[in-house]
């Protein structure tokens, strides 16, 4: 009996390992068939994080002494700069007969849950999304004619405004 259960357990482990390897191989072939995958995944991930922050700011409870609106404007500026970055890269790398690079669609990162009793969960989530965008921008491949740096400055301004927004609510 004991030998049978050990054999069954080993067989299950072996099967699950093979299933995982098969899934990885399928994922690799999908990326390879698209011509190597996304050219600038960190920029696209930053745009997604900024879109998440934008949604949270638009749905926040109130104005926070005007700082929410200022943060939202900075987020919009960062998104604009990253779109300009992608356009400039595409213009630089477009050849008359070359196909456009494949773009990947990225799911938004998992939403950080607010602490129990959090007073302003949307603002906290927006700050977390801006942290993710900053990290992605810092890891991006290059500067895209200064657009990445401009976007990073806008992200920093947005975070500063949100810290002021939280401080304003305490006063």
Residue frames as qw, qx, qy, qz and C-alpha x, y, z in Angstrom:
[[0.000, 0.886, 0.464, 0.000, 0.00, 0.00, 0.00],
 [0.311, -0.808, 0.089, 0.493, 2.77, 2.40, 0.99],
 [0.418, -0.174, 0.590, 0.668, 4.73, 1.67, -2.20],
 [0.248, 0.601, 0.674, 0.351, 1.63, 2.27, -4.33],
 [0.075, -0.949, -0.271, 0.142, 0.94, 5.70, -2.79],
 [0.386, -0.627, 0.327, 0.593, 4.61, 6.71, -3.22],
 [0.398, 0.125, 0.691, 0.590, 4.48, 5.65, -6.86],
 [0.131, 0.792, 0.569, 0.180, 1.26, 7.57, -7.45],
 [0.233, -0.899, -0.057, 0.365, 2.74, 10.66, -5.78],
 [0.410, -0.395, 0.497, 0.655, 5.89, 10.49, -7.91],
 [0.328, 0.407, 0.714, 0.467, 3.78, 10.03, -11.04],
 [0.013, 0.912, 0.409, -0.033, 1.69, 13.12, -10.18],
 [0.313, -0.773, 0.187, 0.518, 4.84, 15.20, -9.63],
 [0.423, -0.099, 0.653, 0.620, 6.26, 14.02, -12.95],
 [0.235, 0.639, 0.664, 0.309, 3.02, 14.81, -14.81],
 [0.084, -0.948, -0.230, 0.205, 2.73, 18.30, -13.30],
 [0.383, -0.583, 0.375, 0.610, 6.37, 19.01, -14.22],
 [0.370, 0.166, 0.710, 0.576, 5.75, 17.94, -17.81],
 [0.119, 0.820, 0.551, 0.105, 2.60, 20.08, -17.99],
 [0.220, -0.881, 0.007, 0.418, 4.56, 23.11, -16.77],
 [0.393, -0.334, 0.560, 0.648, 7.31, 22.52, -19.33],
 [0.306, 0.469, 0.722, 0.406, 4.71, 22.19, -22.10],
 [0.002, 0.925, 0.363, -0.109, 3.08, 25.47, -21.09],
 [0.303, -0.732, 0.254, 0.555, 6.45, 27.24, -21.12],
 [0.396, -0.031, 0.692, 0.602, 7.25, 25.84, -24.56],
 [0.213, 0.699, 0.640, 0.237, 3.87, 26.99, -25.91],
 [0.139, -0.929, -0.130, 0.318, 4.41, 30.46, -24.44],
 [0.382, -0.502, 0.459, 0.625, 7.87, 30.64, -26.03],
 [0.362, 0.247, 0.726, 0.530, 6.55, 29.61, -29.43],
 [0.107, 0.869, 0.483, 0.011, 3.81, 32.27, -29.27],
 [0.210, -0.864, 0.120, 0.441, 6.37, 34.98, -28.52],
 [0.417, -0.278, 0.631, 0.592, 8.74, 33.67, -31.20],
 [0.353, 0.489, 0.717, 0.349, 5.99, 33.56, -33.81],
 [0.053, 0.950, 0.285, -0.120, 5.30, 37.25, -33.21],
 [0.523, 0.703, -0.126, 0.465, 8.79, 38.15, -34.27],
 [0.473, 0.187, -0.499, 0.702, 10.49, 38.22, -30.88],
 [0.318, -0.638, -0.610, 0.347, 7.74, 39.78, -28.82],
 [0.039, -0.974, -0.222, 0.008, 7.19, 43.34, -27.76],
 [0.551, 0.542, -0.172, 0.611, 9.98, 45.83, -28.55],
 [0.055, 0.409, -0.391, 0.823, 9.48, 47.96, -25.44],
 [0.522, -0.459, -0.716, -0.062, 7.60, 46.01, -22.77],
 [0.356, -0.338, -0.474, 0.731, 8.67, 48.30, -19.92],
 [0.110, 0.007, -0.118, -0.987, 7.17, 51.32, -21.67],
 [0.502, -0.298, -0.593, -0.555, 3.90, 49.46, -22.24],
 [0.535, -0.397, -0.687, 0.289, 3.86, 48.25, -18.64],
 [0.184, -0.205, -0.277, 0.921, 4.43, 51.83, -17.45],
 [0.300, -0.145, -0.337, -0.881, 1.54, 53.04, -19.62],
 [0.568, -0.383, -0.697, -0.211, -0.72, 50.37, -18.10],
 [0.439, -0.356, -0.563, 0.603, 0.32, 51.36, -14.57],
 [0.008, -0.091, -0.036, 0.995, -0.36, 55.01, -15.41],
 [0.427, -0.271, -0.540, -0.673, -3.78, 54.12, -16.84],
 [0.551, -0.425, -0.703, 0.149, -4.54, 52.32, -13.56],
 [0.284, -0.283, -0.352, 0.846, -3.44, 55.38, -11.56],
 [0.160, -0.091, -0.271, -0.945, -5.55, 57.61, -13.81],
 [0.510, -0.394, -0.662, -0.383, -8.65, 55.48, -13.18],
 [0.507, -0.429, -0.605, 0.439, -8.08, 55.54, -9.44],
 [0.163, -0.178, -0.141, 0.960, -7.60, 59.30, -9.44],
 [0.292, -0.211, -0.429, -0.828, -10.74, 59.84, -11.50],
 [0.622, -0.433, -0.599, -0.257, -12.70, 57.73, -9.01],
 [0.350, -0.011, -0.597, 0.722, -11.18, 59.16, -5.82],
 [0.172, -0.632, -0.700, 0.285, -13.54, 60.44, -3.14],
 [0.024, 0.955, 0.223, -0.192, -12.88, 64.17, -3.41],
 [0.474, 0.845, -0.089, 0.230, -10.51, 66.87, -4.66],
 [0.794, -0.332, -0.109, 0.498, -7.89, 66.87, -1.86],
 [0.204, -0.810, 0.026, 0.550, -7.29, 70.65, -1.98],
 [0.491, 0.799, -0.196, -0.286, -6.70, 70.53, -5.75],
 [0.237, -0.572, 0.766, 0.174, -3.83, 68.05, -5.53],
 [0.675, 0.199, 0.711, -0.015, -5.81, 65.19, -7.07],
 [0.568, 0.798, 0.170, -0.108, -6.43, 67.24, -10.21],
 [0.063, 0.849, -0.504, -0.145, -2.76, 68.27, -10.39],
 [0.484, -0.300, 0.819, 0.077, -1.71, 64.63, -10.03],
 [0.693, 0.462, 0.550, -0.064, -4.15, 63.60, -12.74],
 [0.413, 0.890, -0.126, -0.148, -2.70, 66.22, -15.10],
 [0.146, -0.685, 0.705, 0.117, 0.81, 64.89, -14.43],
 [0.630, 0.023, 0.776, 0.004, -0.33, 61.32, -15.08],
 [0.642, 0.699, 0.298, -0.102, -1.87, 62.42, -18.38],
 [0.189, 0.885, -0.401, -0.145, 1.39, 64.18, -19.29],
 [0.399, -0.432, 0.804, 0.085, 3.37, 61.02, -18.52],
 [0.695, 0.335, 0.636, -0.025, 1.05, 58.94, -20.72],
 [0.480, 0.866, 0.015, -0.138, 1.41, 61.52, -23.51],
 [0.040, -0.788, 0.598, 0.142, 5.22, 61.43, -23.25],
 [0.530, -0.188, 0.824, 0.067, 5.32, 57.64, -23.39],
 [0.679, 0.579, 0.448, -0.057, 3.08, 57.58, -26.45],
 [0.309, 0.910, -0.247, -0.124, 5.44, 60.12, -28.06],
 [0.339, -0.572, 0.738, 0.115, 8.36, 57.88, -27.09],
 [0.665, 0.154, 0.728, 0.053, 6.79, 54.91, -28.85],
 [0.559, 0.800, 0.202, -0.086, 5.95, 57.03, -31.91],
 [0.082, 0.874, -0.453, -0.153, 9.51, 58.38, -32.14],
 [0.469, -0.341, 0.806, 0.117, 10.93, 54.89, -31.85],
 [0.682, 0.425, 0.595, -0.008, 8.58, 53.59, -34.51],
 [0.418, 0.898, -0.032, -0.136, 9.46, 56.48, -36.84],
 [0.117, -0.755, 0.627, 0.153, 13.18, 55.81, -36.37],
 [0.394, -0.217, 0.890, 0.076, 12.81, 52.08, -37.02],
 [0.701, 0.509, 0.397, -0.303, 10.28, 52.07, -39.83],
 [0.214, -0.256, 0.706, 0.625, 11.52, 50.74, -43.14],
 [0.466, 0.204, -0.282, -0.814, 9.31, 51.06, -46.22],
 [0.702, 0.034, -0.604, -0.377, 8.62, 47.32, -46.57],
 [0.206, 0.117, -0.864, 0.445, 9.11, 46.20, -42.98],
 [0.472, -0.579, -0.619, -0.243, 6.12, 44.95, -40.98],
 [0.301, -0.718, 0.221, -0.588, 5.27, 46.91, -37.85],
 [0.156, 0.240, -0.875, 0.391, 6.62, 45.37, -34.66],
 [0.529, -0.443, -0.700, -0.185, 4.20, 43.14, -32.82],
 [0.200, -0.471, 0.378, -0.772, 2.76, 44.62, -29.67],
 [0.349, -0.205, -0.892, 0.201, 1.83, 42.65, -26.64],
 [0.438, -0.645, -0.170, -0.603, -1.19, 43.40, -24.53],
 [0.284, 0.149, -0.744, 0.587, -0.37, 43.56, -20.87],
 [0.491, -0.655, -0.562, -0.120, -2.82, 42.84, -18.12],
 [0.172, -0.817, 0.224, -0.503, -2.73, 45.42, -15.38],
 [0.300, 0.254, -0.807, 0.440, -0.56, 44.42, -12.46],
 [0.434, -0.502, -0.743, 0.089, -2.38, 42.96, -9.48],
 [0.184, -0.755, -0.041, -0.628, -4.11, 45.72, -7.59],
 [0.292, 0.096, -0.706, 0.637, -2.67, 46.20, -4.15],
 [0.404, -0.668, -0.608, -0.146, -5.44, 45.94, -1.65],
 [0.097, -0.684, 0.221, -0.688, -5.83, 48.85, 0.71],
 [0.178, 0.062, -0.820, 0.541, -5.22, 48.24, 4.37],
 [0.272, -0.607, -0.747, -0.018, -8.31, 47.53, 6.43],
 [0.220, -0.834, -0.346, 0.369, -9.86, 50.87, 7.34],
 [0.427, 0.005, 0.266, 0.864, -7.77, 52.73, 4.74],
 [0.127, 0.656, 0.326, -0.669, -9.18, 56.22, 4.52],
 [0.441, 0.718, -0.181, -0.507, -8.33, 56.87, 0.85],
 [0.780, -0.058, 0.597, 0.180, -7.79, 53.55, -0.94],
 [0.653, 0.709, 0.221, 0.150, -7.95, 55.04, -4.45],
 [0.070, 0.940, -0.326, 0.072, -5.17, 57.51, -3.68],
 [0.572, -0.517, 0.635, 0.053, -3.04, 54.75, -2.13],
 [0.805, 0.258, 0.511, 0.156, -3.59, 52.51, -5.15],
 [0.467, 0.877, 0.006, 0.115, -2.70, 55.39, -7.48],
 [0.211, -0.838, 0.504, -0.002, 0.54, 55.91, -5.54],
 [0.718, -0.208, 0.656, 0.103, 1.33, 52.18, -5.86],
 [0.730, 0.572, 0.346, 0.141, 0.62, 52.27, -9.61],
 [0.225, 0.948, -0.210, 0.077, 2.90, 55.30, -9.96],
 [0.496, -0.614, 0.610, 0.074, 5.64, 53.39, -8.09],
 [0.785, 0.153, 0.578, 0.161, 5.27, 50.55, -10.62],
 [0.539, 0.822, 0.132, 0.123, 5.40, 53.02, -13.53],
 [0.100, -0.910, 0.401, 0.020, 8.54, 54.64, -12.12],
 [0.648, -0.353, 0.661, 0.135, 10.26, 51.26, -11.79],
 [0.746, 0.441, 0.470, 0.169, 9.31, 50.29, -15.35],
 [0.348, 0.933, -0.034, 0.085, 10.55, 53.60, -16.72],
 [0.305, -0.793, 0.523, 0.069, 13.85, 53.29, -14.88],
 [0.650, -0.161, 0.723, 0.170, 14.31, 49.85, -16.44],
 [0.676, 0.693, 0.178, -0.178, 13.35, 50.91, -19.99],
 [0.849, 0.189, 0.210, 0.446, 15.85, 50.23, -22.75],
 [0.425, 0.132, 0.085, 0.892, 16.67, 53.83, -23.68],
 [0.031, -0.391, -0.335, 0.856, 15.51, 57.43, -23.37],
 [0.297, 0.629, 0.686, 0.213, 13.41, 57.75, -26.56],
 [0.244, 0.534, 0.173, 0.791, 14.60, 61.29, -27.44],
 [0.005, 0.190, -0.410, 0.892, 14.01, 62.53, -23.88],
 [0.596, -0.335, -0.328, -0.652, 10.38, 61.36, -23.67],
 [0.730, -0.267, -0.608, 0.162, 11.15, 58.69, -21.05],
 [0.355, -0.044, -0.418, 0.835, 12.83, 61.30, -18.84],
 [0.280, -0.226, -0.071, -0.930, 9.89, 63.68, -19.27],
 [0.714, -0.332, -0.498, -0.363, 7.47, 60.90, -18.35],
 [0.640, -0.183, -0.587, 0.461, 9.54, 60.04, -15.29],
 [0.090, 0.079, -0.259, 0.958, 9.46, 63.68, -14.15],
 [0.511, -0.279, -0.255, -0.772, 5.67, 63.74, -14.62],
 [0.744, -0.288, -0.603, -0.012, 5.34, 60.55, -12.54],
 [0.454, -0.099, -0.499, 0.731, 7.42, 62.14, -9.78],
 [0.173, -0.178, 0.040, -0.968, 5.24, 65.28, -9.87],
 [0.659, -0.315, -0.454, -0.511, 2.09, 63.16, -9.64],
 [0.688, -0.259, -0.613, 0.289, 3.43, 61.30, -6.62],
 [0.227, 0.020, -0.342, 0.912, 4.40, 64.55, -4.94],
 [0.395, -0.251, -0.165, -0.868, 0.89, 65.88, -5.50],
 [0.734, -0.318, -0.546, -0.250, -0.65, 62.74, -4.04],
 [0.533, -0.166, -0.572, 0.602, 1.51, 62.94, -0.93],
 [0.039, -0.068, 0.155, -0.985, 0.33, 66.56, -0.57],
 [0.553, -0.292, -0.439, -0.645, -3.25, 65.41, -1.15],
 [0.691, -0.330, -0.630, 0.128, -3.05, 62.98, 1.76],
 [0.354, -0.118, -0.407, 0.834, -1.45, 65.64, 3.96],
 [0.220, -0.211, -0.141, -0.942, -4.14, 68.14, 2.97],
 [0.634, -0.381, -0.546, -0.393, -6.86, 65.74, 4.08],
 [0.606, -0.284, -0.595, 0.445, -5.28, 65.40, 7.52],
 [0.162, 0.032, -0.208, 0.964, -5.36, 69.17, 8.10]]
